[in-house]
Amino acid sequence: MALHKLFRLSSLFRSAVSLTLRRNVGLSAVLFNRAKDLDPIQKLFLDKIRDYSTKSKAAAGGIVDAGPSYEKGVSEEITKLQRLYGTGDLTKFPDFKFTEPQLQEVAK
């Protein structure tokens, strides 16, 4: 009986140690990766994302790296649409107003 309890305690202790070691190895791997230099491809990717972030903040909600030809094309398209569909603000979503139809009863 004592031998059986010892084996059970041993297996519990082994599983607890195994779990602790797995957690520590996982944590140390993350810390090790942050400490060393990044892969050149990862570094390039992160640099491009940071560059795009600063450009998008500077664009203030507009298109990033939009040149004068893009702005000219957008203004021409807006002018065409205003000519086709009438005047109004084409950058604003239209307001729709629906009225309930008048229904008539039909005699059977």
Secondary structure, DSSP 8 states (H G I E B T S, - for coil): -HHHHHHHHHHHHHHHHHHHHHHHHHHHHHHHHHHS---HHHHHHHHHHHHHHHHHHHHTTS-TT--HHHHHHHHHHHHHHHHHH-SS-TTS----------------
